[in-house]
């Protein structure tokens, strides 16, 4: 018996009508959470709509003794995304967890991929995630509690023809980091999951049947769900991090910085200096993992005089540039 209870908690799971999202919603429902099962019900490319998949998952959760309601709103529209959170509050009195799983994929790469391809991914993955979290944020602040799981992907490392998808998924890391800073001392934790499972988004066919998913033993969506449930639980105290889950393995994915090459104090580096020390620039020995931008600045600028005036001049502003 799983000892991680979600009794009294209310969760919104987007893109929960099929595949990985369904697995998340079913597990959270089985562990006691009340679930708003959101799914636009479109094709792989995000086109079309059908409330049927969300209603089917609700019926599955209710049949198992849980509580759930269906929602067919579009996360890419701010008002529609807010309506998802509003339904959770209206139905269950609160919102504790937002799992942003809704996604689409439109295959394309340079030179053929155009701006429209990029925007279609950003609308769902990036804007959709932002819209739902923004709508839930006032509730999180008022109750001093919230859990957010954003969906990234190891697809950000690059696959043939997945440019827009990779761009959108890589942005989840920055979103989680920045939202963590916004949360401050409130018990609001935001993390990213990069699922490793077979789903319909992996197919090269546009649109396509929801049932057209290769069955690969050990790559079932259900094997990702326990990691997401932990990230959504009050026991989880990390924030701004990214984890890969599925196929029986759970791992942390992080952005690290090498110690690099430090030019001789008082001298101006030339192109030749960079080239001559390229091995040191790329040497991973002693790398560090910044917790936030100030942590990075503390490492990167550690060779500078640390008096107050000097630190003011080198402190990164919100754009990431140095003043």
C-alpha positions as CSV (number, residue, x, y, z in Angstrom):
1,X,0.0,0.0,0.0
2,X,1.4,3.4,-0.9
3,X,1.7,5.6,2.2
4,X,1.7,8.9,0.3
5,X,-1.8,10.3,0.8
6,X,-3.4,13.2,-1.1
7,X,-6.5,13.3,1.1
8,X,-7.9,16.8,1.1
9,X,-5.8,17.9,-1.8
10,X,-7.2,19.1,-5.2
11,X,-5.3,18.7,-8.4
12,X,-5.7,19.9,-11.9
13,X,-4.0,17.7,-14.5
14,X,-3.9,19.0,-18.0
15,X,-3.8,16.8,-21.1
16,X,-5.1,14.0,-18.8
17,X,-7.4,12.3,-21.3
18,X,-4.8,9.9,-22.6
19,X,-1.4,8.5,-22.1
20,X,0.9,10.0,-19.5
21,X,-1.6,12.6,-18.3
22,X,-4.2,9.9,-17.7
23,X,-1.7,7.9,-15.7
24,X,-1.0,10.9,-13.5
25,X,-4.7,11.6,-12.9
26,X,-5.5,8.0,-12.1
27,X,-2.7,7.6,-9.6
28,X,-3.4,10.9,-7.9
29,X,-7.1,10.0,-7.7
30,X,-6.3,6.6,-6.3
31,X,-4.1,8.3,-3.6
32,X,-7.0,10.5,-2.5
33,X,-6.7,13.7,-4.5
34,X,-9.8,15.2,-6.1
35,X,-9.0,15.7,-9.7
36,X,-10.0,18.1,-12.5
37,X,-9.2,16.0,-15.6
38,X,-8.5,18.6,-18.3
39,X,-8.1,17.6,-21.9
40,X,-9.0,19.5,-25.1
41,X,-9.2,16.2,-26.8
42,X,-7.4,17.2,-29.9
43,X,-5.0,15.4,-32.2
44,X,-1.2,15.2,-31.8
45,X,-0.8,18.5,-33.5
46,X,-3.3,20.2,-31.1
47,X,-6.1,20.5,-33.7
48,X,-9.7,19.6,-32.9
49,X,-11.5,19.0,-29.6
50,X,-13.4,16.2,-27.9
51,X,-14.4,16.0,-24.2
52,X,-14.8,12.3,-24.5
53,X,-11.3,11.3,-23.4
54,X,-11.5,13.5,-20.3
55,X,-14.9,12.1,-19.4
56,X,-13.6,8.5,-19.8
57,X,-10.7,9.1,-17.3
58,X,-13.2,10.7,-14.9
59,X,-15.4,7.6,-15.1
60,X,-12.3,5.4,-14.5
61,X,-11.3,7.4,-11.4
62,X,-14.9,7.5,-10.0
63,X,-15.3,3.7,-10.6
64,X,-12.2,3.1,-8.5
65,X,-13.8,5.1,-5.6
66,X,-12.2,8.5,-6.3
67,X,-13.6,11.9,-7.1
68,X,-13.0,13.7,-10.4
69,X,-14.7,16.1,-12.9
70,X,-14.0,16.6,-16.6
71,X,-12.8,19.8,-18.2
72,X,-12.3,20.6,-21.9
73,X,-10.8,24.0,-21.8
74,X,-7.8,25.1,-23.9
75,X,-4.8,25.9,-21.8
76,X,-3.3,28.2,-24.5
77,X,-6.0,30.8,-23.9
78,X,-5.6,32.7,-20.7
79,X,-9.3,33.0,-19.9
80,X,-9.9,29.4,-20.8
81,X,-7.0,28.3,-18.7
82,X,-8.3,30.3,-15.7
83,X,-11.6,28.5,-16.1
84,X,-9.9,25.2,-15.4
85,X,-8.6,26.5,-12.1
86,X,-11.9,28.2,-11.4
87,X,-13.7,24.9,-11.9
88,X,-11.4,23.2,-9.3
89,X,-12.2,25.9,-6.8
90,X,-15.9,25.9,-7.5
91,X,-16.2,22.1,-7.4
92,X,-13.8,21.3,-4.5
93,X,-13.2,24.6,-2.7
94,X,-9.5,24.9,-3.3
95,X,-6.6,24.1,-5.7
96,X,-3.3,22.6,-4.4
97,X,-1.7,21.0,-7.4
98,X,-1.3,21.9,-11.0
99,X,0.3,19.3,-13.3
100,X,0.9,20.8,-16.7
101,X,1.0,17.9,-19.1
102,X,-1.0,19.2,-22.1
103,X,1.1,19.2,-25.2
104,X,1.3,19.0,-29.0
105,X,4.0,18.3,-31.6
106,X,4.3,19.4,-35.1
107,X,7.4,17.9,-36.7
108,X,9.7,20.3,-38.5
109,X,13.4,21.4,-38.7
110,X,15.4,24.0,-40.5
111,X,15.3,25.0,-43.3
112,X,11.6,24.0,-43.6
113,X,10.3,24.9,-40.1
114,X,8.8,28.3,-40.0
115,X,7.7,30.7,-37.2
116,X,4.2,29.2,-37.2
117,X,5.7,25.9,-36.2
118,X,7.5,27.4,-33.2
119,X,4.5,29.4,-32.1
120,X,2.2,26.4,-32.2
121,X,4.5,24.7,-29.6
122,X,4.9,27.8,-27.5
123,X,1.1,28.3,-27.4
124,X,0.5,25.0,-25.7
125,X,3.6,24.0,-23.8
126,X,4.9,27.4,-22.7
127,X,1.9,29.8,-22.7
128,X,-0.4,27.0,-21.6
129,X,1.8,26.1,-18.6
130,X,2.1,29.8,-17.7
131,X,-1.6,30.5,-18.0
132,X,-2.7,27.7,-15.6
133,X,0.0,28.5,-13.0
134,X,-0.8,32.2,-13.1
135,X,-4.5,31.4,-12.5
136,X,-3.6,29.1,-9.6
137,X,-1.0,31.4,-8.1
138,X,-3.3,33.7,-6.0
139,X,-4.8,30.6,-4.4
140,X,-1.3,29.2,-3.6
141,X,-0.3,32.5,-2.0
142,X,-3.5,32.8,0.0
143,X,-3.1,29.3,1.5
144,X,0.7,29.4,1.6
145,X,0.9,26.2,-0.3
146,X,1.0,24.8,-3.8
147,X,2.7,22.2,-6.0
148,X,3.4,22.6,-9.7
149,X,4.8,20.0,-12.1
150,X,5.8,21.3,-15.5
151,X,6.5,18.9,-18.4
152,X,9.8,19.1,-20.0
153,X,11.4,16.6,-22.3
154,X,14.8,15.1,-23.1
155,X,13.6,16.0,-26.6
156,X,15.3,19.4,-25.8
157,X,18.6,17.6,-26.5
158,X,17.5,17.5,-30.2
159,X,15.9,15.0,-32.5
160,X,15.5,15.1,-36.2
161,X,12.6,17.5,-37.1
162,X,11.6,18.5,-33.5
163,X,12.9,22.1,-33.4
164,X,9.7,23.7,-32.1
165,X,9.1,21.0,-29.5
166,X,12.7,21.2,-28.3
167,X,12.6,25.0,-27.9
168,X,9.3,24.8,-25.9
169,X,10.4,22.0,-23.6
170,X,13.8,23.5,-22.8
171,X,12.0,26.7,-21.7
172,X,10.4,24.7,-18.8
173,X,13.7,24.7,-17.0
174,X,13.9,28.5,-16.9
175,X,10.2,28.8,-16.1
176,X,10.5,26.5,-13.0
177,X,13.7,28.3,-11.8
178,X,12.1,31.8,-12.1
179,X,8.8,30.7,-10.6
180,X,10.7,29.3,-7.6
181,X,12.2,32.7,-7.1
182,X,8.7,34.2,-7.2
183,X,7.5,31.7,-4.6
184,X,10.0,33.1,-2.0
185,X,9.4,31.7,1.4
186,X,5.9,30.3,0.6
187,X,5.6,26.6,0.5
188,X,5.1,26.6,-3.3
189,X,7.3,24.1,-5.1
190,X,7.7,24.1,-8.9
191,X,9.5,21.3,-10.6
192,X,9.9,19.8,-14.1
193,X,9.4,16.2,-15.2
194,X,10.9,14.8,-18.4
195,X,8.8,11.7,-19.0
196,X,10.4,8.6,-20.6
197,X,7.5,6.6,-22.0
198,X,5.7,5.6,-25.2
199,X,2.9,8.1,-26.1
200,X,1.1,9.2,-29.2
201,X,3.1,12.4,-29.4
202,X,6.1,10.2,-30.5
203,X,4.4,9.3,-33.7
204,X,5.3,11.1,-36.9
205,X,1.7,11.2,-38.1
206,X,-0.1,14.5,-37.9
207,X,-3.5,14.2,-36.1
208,X,-3.7,10.4,-35.9
209,X,-5.7,8.0,-33.8
210,X,-5.3,8.1,-30.0
211,X,-4.9,4.4,-30.0
212,X,-2.0,4.4,-32.5
213,X,0.7,4.1,-29.8
214,X,3.4,1.4,-30.0
215,X,3.3,-1.0,-27.0
216,X,6.9,-1.3,-25.6
217,X,7.2,-3.3,-22.4
218,X,8.8,-1.2,-19.6
219,X,7.8,2.1,-21.3
220,X,4.3,2.4,-20.0
221,X,3.1,5.9,-18.9
222,X,2.2,4.4,-15.5
223,X,5.9,4.1,-14.8
224,X,6.3,7.9,-14.9
225,X,3.4,8.6,-12.6
226,X,5.1,7.8,-9.2
227,X,7.7,10.5,-9.8
228,X,5.1,13.1,-10.6
229,X,3.0,12.1,-7.6
230,X,6.0,12.7,-5.4
231,X,6.8,16.1,-6.9
232,X,3.1,17.0,-6.3
233,X,3.1,15.8,-2.7
234,X,3.7,18.0,0.4
235,X,6.7,15.8,1.3
236,X,8.6,17.2,-1.8
237,X,10.7,20.1,-0.6
238,X,12.8,20.7,-3.7
239,X,11.9,23.4,-6.2
240,X,13.2,24.6,-9.5
241,X,14.6,21.2,-10.4
242,X,14.2,18.8,-13.3
243,X,13.8,15.0,-13.1
244,X,13.6,12.3,-15.7
245,X,11.3,9.4,-15.0
246,X,10.1,6.2,-16.6
247,X,11.2,2.8,-17.7
248,X,12.0,2.0,-14.1
249,X,14.6,4.7,-13.6
250,X,14.4,8.1,-11.9
251,X,17.2,10.7,-12.4
252,X,18.0,14.3,-12.0
253,X,18.7,16.5,-15.0
254,X,20.6,19.7,-14.4
255,X,22.4,22.6,-16.1
256,X,26.0,22.8,-14.9
257,X,28.8,25.3,-15.4
258,X,32.5,24.5,-15.7
259,X,35.1,26.4,-13.8
260,X,36.5,27.4,-17.1
261,X,39.5,29.5,-17.9
262,X,40.4,32.6,-16.0
263,X,42.4,35.2,-17.8
264,X,45.5,36.7,-16.1
265,X,44.2,39.5,-13.7
266,X,44.6,42.9,-15.1
267,X,44.8,41.7,-18.7
268,X,42.2,41.8,-21.5
269,X,41.5,38.4,-23.1
270,X,42.2,38.0,-26.8
271,X,40.6,35.6,-29.3
272,X,43.9,33.7,-29.1
273,X,43.6,33.3,-25.3
274,X,40.1,31.8,-25.7
275,X,41.4,29.4,-28.4
276,X,44.5,28.4,-26.5
277,X,42.5,27.6,-23.3
278,X,39.6,25.9,-25.0
279,X,40.2,22.6,-23.3
280,X,40.0,24.3,-19.9
281,X,36.8,26.1,-20.9
282,X,35.2,22.7,-21.6
283,X,36.8,20.7,-18.8
284,X,34.0,19.4,-16.6
285,X,36.2,18.8,-13.6
286,X,34.8,20.8,-10.6
287,X,31.7,22.0,-12.4
288,X,28.9,23.5,-10.3
289,X,25.2,23.5,-10.5
290,X,23.7,27.0,-9.9
291,X,20.7,27.2,-7.7
292,X,19.7,30.5,-9.1
293,X,21.2,33.4,-11.0
294,X,22.8,34.9,-7.9
295,X,24.4,31.6,-7.1
296,X,25.8,31.6,-10.6
297,X,27.1,35.1,-10.3
298,X,28.7,34.3,-7.0
299,X,30.7,31.5,-8.7
300,X,31.4,33.2,-12.0
301,X,32.5,36.6,-10.4
302,X,34.3,35.1,-7.4
303,X,37.7,36.4,-8.8
304,X,36.5,40.0,-8.5
305,X,36.9,42.2,-5.4
306,X,33.9,41.4,-3.3
307,X,33.3,44.8,-1.8
308,X,29.8,46.3,-1.9
309,X,30.4,48.7,-4.7
310,X,32.0,46.0,-6.9
311,X,29.2,43.5,-6.3
312,X,26.6,46.1,-7.2
313,X,28.4,46.6,-10.6
314,X,28.5,42.9,-11.4
315,X,25.1,41.8,-10.0
316,X,23.0,40.4,-12.9
317,X,19.8,42.2,-13.6
318,X,16.6,40.5,-14.4
319,X,17.5,40.2,-18.1
320,X,20.5,38.1,-17.3
321,X,22.9,40.9,-18.3
322,X,25.4,42.4,-15.8
323,X,25.2,46.0,-14.7
